[in-house]
């Protein structure tokens, strides 16, 4: 069976001016149940009104501390979790706008060929009882794309594309290192020739020496296959290297969105400034002042009033504890949720 064609321009380049995915006011609230009758006594607001859009051919980064809702957002986009509220619109070239949040399970199964995911832990995301041929070929078999000799040829092609030898097809995951396992996961994600991939912290579980190799491979495959990424990470250095645009999340909300270079050079939110200050300086002769945030990340089941960041913010004033700042655009393509974004002069790293 013929493989699905890449959705690219006639000259082979992806039209980056076209919106591929648009998320509007996305919410994912997990119920808290107590007592013998398991009554709902509250909700954990893991994702609380997130909005962003991703252009075709771009890498859009979601960054923030652990527990801020990045992975939950990615899983909602993939419909691995059914969101509580909000819209997730995928703009398909042939079908037009598709509301992912309202698709039936049978419809979603067909649509998943266009959307795939790379999981964070390469040791847990691969079935230890399956060989590489079975792991990478499983999506092809389930979707009745290939079988027999054609399946083996396709698996061999996918393994070569991620830098692995086809001779490894009969080996099991335990025979590979973490970096090689992540390459296997990437090969599986590419099996159905998708257009969009959610990369959920794809290098956080890898050694630093291997991270650059995997990141460069992800970027090379994007150019080769015309991919669009939602790239989830907590490492600002990885975001700087990999992403075209970035959104900063804090306790289930986006507090700043901008092009990567603009955000690193001119942050508008104090939380972004604190994250940037944690990036290590490779020059030992230059001392860098790091911003240490006091206190703990708020409980998403009982977030503070007003701006969620105000209990830890050095610039907070009375209004910050009373009113929640909206996400506003202060420069073309650069938005922030801070009452004093215009007044503060924050330190970037570029």
PEJO-V398143 format. One record per residue. N is the residue number from 0. SS is DSSP state (H for helix, E for strand, L for the rest). PHI is phi in radians with two decimals (none if undefined). OMEGA is omega in whole degrees, -180 to 180 (* if undefined). Layout:
# PEJO-V398143
n=[N:N]
ss=[SS:SS]
phi=[PHI:PHI]
omega=[OMEGA:OMEGA]
This chain:
# PEJO-V398143
n=[0:1:2:3:4:5:6:7:8:9:10:11:12:13:14:15:16:17:18:19:20:21:22:23:24:25:26:27:28:29:30:31:32:33:34:35:36:37:38:39:40:41:42:43:44:45:46:47:48:49:50:51:52:53:54:55:56:57:58:59:60:61:62:63:64:65:66:67:68:69:70:71:72:73:74:75:76:77:78:79:80:81:82:83:84:85:86:87:88:89:90:91:92:93:94:95:96:97:98:99:100:101:102:103:104:105:106:107:108:109:110:111:112:113:114:115:116:117:118:119:120:121:122:123:124:125:126:127:128:129:130:131:132:133:134:135:136:137:138:139:140:141:142:143:144:145:146:147:148:149:150:151:152:153:154:155:156:157:158:159:160:161:162:163:164:165:166:167:168:169:170:171:172:173:174:175:176:177:178:179:180:181:182:183:184:185:186:187:188:189:190:191:192:193:194:195:196:197:198:199:200:201:202:203:204:205:206:207:208:209:210:211:212:213:214:215:216:217:218:219:220:221:222:223:224:225:226:227:228:229:230:231:232:233:234:235:236:237:238:239:240:241:242:243:244:245:246:247:248:249:250:251:252:253:254:255:256:257:258:259:260:261:262:263:264:265:266:267:268:269:270:271:272:273:274:275:276:277:278:279:280:281:282:283:284:285:286:287:288:289:290:291:292:293:294:295:296:297:298:299:300:301:302:303:304:305:306:307:308:309:310:311:312:313:314:315:316:317:318:319:320:321:322:323:324:325:326:327:328:329:330:331:332:333:334:335:336:337:338:339:340:341:342:343:344:345:346:347:348:349]
ss=[L:L:L:L:L:L:L:L:L:L:L:L:L:L:L:L:L:L:E:E:E:E:E:E:E:E:E:E:E:E:E:E:E:E:L:L:L:L:E:E:E:E:E:E:E:E:E:E:E:E:E:E:E:E:E:L:L:L:E:E:E:E:E:L:L:L:L:L:L:H:H:H:H:H:H:H:H:L:L:L:L:L:L:L:E:E:E:E:E:E:E:E:L:L:L:E:E:E:E:H:H:H:L:L:H:H:H:H:H:H:H:H:H:H:E:E:E:E:L:L:L:L:L:L:L:L:L:L:L:L:E:H:H:H:H:H:H:H:H:H:H:H:L:L:L:L:L:H:H:H:H:H:H:H:H:H:H:H:H:H:H:L:L:L:L:H:H:H:H:H:L:E:H:H:H:L:L:H:H:H:H:H:H:H:H:H:H:H:H:H:L:L:L:L:L:E:E:E:E:E:L:L:L:L:L:L:L:H:H:H:H:H:H:H:H:H:H:H:H:H:H:H:H:H:H:L:L:E:E:E:E:E:E:L:L:H:H:H:H:H:H:H:L:L:E:E:E:E:E:E:L:L:E:E:E:E:E:E:E:H:H:H:H:H:H:L:L:L:L:H:H:H:H:H:H:H:H:L:L:L:L:L:L:L:L:L:L:L:L:L:L:L:L:L:L:L:L:L:L:L:L:L:L:L:L:L:L:L:L:H:H:H:L:L:L:L:L:H:H:H:H:L:L:L:L:L:L:E:E:E:E:L:L:E:E:E:L:L:L:L:L:L:L:L:L:L:L:L:L:L]
phi=[none:-1.20:-1.37:-1.14:-1.31:-1.17:-1.54:-2.22:-1.23:-0.99:-1.48:1.63:-1.64:-1.42:-1.36:-1.33:-1.50:-1.69:-1.26:-1.74:-2.40:-2.30:-1.92:-2.24:0.88:-1.28:-2.32:-2.38:-1.92:-1.61:-1.23:-1.81:-1.99:-2.45:1.46:-1.10:-1.55:0.95:-1.29:-1.36:-1.93:3.02:-2.45:-1.58:-1.53:-1.15:-2.27:-2.35:1.50:-1.57:-2.37:-2.90:-2.36:-2.13:-1.48:-1.05:1.51:-1.62:-1.98:-1.80:-1.69:-1.99:-2.33:2.90:-1.15:-1.04:1.59:-1.46:1.89:-1.12:-1.13:-1.07:-1.07:-1.08:-1.22:-1.18:-1.04:-1.43:1.08:-1.29:-2.18:-1.50:-1.11:-1.20:-2.80:1.85:-2.11:-2.23:-1.92:-1.89:-1.65:-1.50:-1.08:-1.60:-1.60:1.47:-1.13:-2.11:-1.48:-1.09:-1.16:-1.90:-1.25:-1.28:-0.94:-1.17:-1.22:-1.17:-1.09:-1.19:-1.24:-1.10:-1.10:-1.51:-2.26:-2.33:-2.42:-1.83:-1.50:-1.22:-1.71:-1.22:-1.49:-1.70:-1.53:-1.96:-1.21:-1.18:-1.62:-1.93:-1.42:-1.06:-1.03:-1.29:-1.16:-1.31:-1.47:-0.99:-1.04:-1.20:-1.26:-1.05:-1.59:0.96:-1.58:-2.68:-2.74:1.07:-1.08:-1.09:-1.14:-1.06:-1.14:-1.20:-1.10:-1.08:-1.13:-1.17:-1.12:-1.11:-1.13:-1.82:1.49:-2.03:-1.40:-1.06:-1.12:-1.44:-1.03:-1.67:-1.61:-1.78:-0.97:-1.13:-1.48:-2.09:-1.35:-1.06:-1.12:-1.19:-1.14:-1.18:-1.13:-1.11:-1.07:-1.20:-1.07:-1.11:-1.14:-1.50:-0.98:-1.69:0.96:-1.29:-1.79:-2.34:-2.28:-1.60:-1.78:-1.57:0.80:-1.22:-2.13:-1.19:-1.64:-1.84:-1.10:-1.04:-1.17:-1.70:-1.00:-1.08:-1.09:-1.20:-1.10:-1.15:-1.11:-1.03:-1.21:-1.11:-1.18:-1.07:-1.22:-1.27:-1.89:1.18:-1.51:-2.13:-2.05:-1.80:-1.84:-1.75:-2.76:-1.99:-1.69:-1.16:-1.14:-1.15:-1.06:-1.06:-1.32:-1.90:-1.87:-1.55:-2.28:-2.53:-2.08:-1.71:-1.89:-2.55:0.85:1.42:-2.20:-1.51:-1.86:-2.81:-2.41:-2.93:-1.10:-1.02:-1.09:-1.15:-1.16:-1.23:-1.45:-2.43:-1.16:-1.94:-2.01:-1.01:-1.16:-1.09:-1.04:-1.16:-1.12:-1.15:-1.20:-1.47:-1.21:-1.19:-1.64:-1.22:-1.62:-1.18:-1.39:-1.83:-1.57:-2.11:-1.49:-1.69:-1.54:-1.70:-1.36:-1.48:1.38:-1.84:-1.13:-1.04:-1.28:-1.15:-1.43:-2.40:-1.20:-1.21:-1.28:1.17:-1.28:-1.09:-1.55:-1.07:-1.13:-1.97:-1.60:-1.31:-1.83:-1.16:-2.22:-1.03:-1.10:-1.16:-1.52:-1.91:-2.14:-1.46:-1.27:-1.33:-1.40:-2.05:-1.52:-1.85:-2.64:-0.93:1.34:-2.18:-2.10:-2.61:-1.92:-2.62:-1.12:-2.09:-1.05:-1.31:-1.56:-1.30:-2.01:-1.63:-1.68:-1.75:-2.18:-1.98]
omega=[-178:179:178:-178:174:-180:-176:175:180:-180:176:-179:-180:178:-175:-179:-177:177:179:-177:179:180:-176:174:-179:179:173:-178:179:-178:174:-176:179:175:-177:-179:178:179:178:-178:179:-180:170:-177:-177:174:-169:175:-178:178:175:176:-178:179:-180:180:-179:168:-177:-176:169:-175:178:179:176:180:-177:177:-177:-178:178:177:179:180:175:178:180:-175:167:169:176:-176:177:-177:177:-179:174:-174:177:-176:180:-177:-176:-175:-176:-179:178:179:-175:-174:-177:-180:173:-179:180:178:-179:180:177:-176:-178:177:180:-175:180:-177:169:-177:-173:-173:-179:179:-178:-174:179:179:-176:-178:-178:174:178:178:-179:-178:-177:-177:-176:178:-180:180:-178:-179:176:180:-177:176:177:-178:179:178:179:179:-180:178:178:179:-180:179:177:-177:179:174:178:-179:176:178:-179:-170:-177:179:-180:-176:-176:-178:-173:176:-180:179:178:178:178:174:177:177:178:177:178:179:-178:-170:-176:179:-177:176:-173:180:171:179:-175:-179:-171:-178:-175:-179:-176:174:-178:-178:-178:-175:-178:179:-179:179:178:177:179:-180:179:180:176:179:-177:-174:179:-175:171:-175:158:-171:-177:-178:172:-178:-177:178:177:178:-180:-177:-166:-164:174:177:-177:173:-180:-179:176:179:173:-180:173:-178:178:177:179:167:-172:-178:-180:-179:-180:-178:-172:178:-180:-179:-179:179:176:178:-180:178:-180:-179:-179:179:-178:178:-177:-180:-177:-179:-180:178:-177:180:-179:178:179:180:179:178:-178:174:-178:177:-179:175:179:-178:179:177:178:177:-177:-175:-170:179:-178:-173:180:-177:-173:175:-173:-178:-177:180:-176:-175:177:-177:177:176:-176:178:-180:174:-179:179:-177:-178:179:177:-179:-180:-173:-178:-180:-172:-175:174:-174:-174:175:-178:180:*]
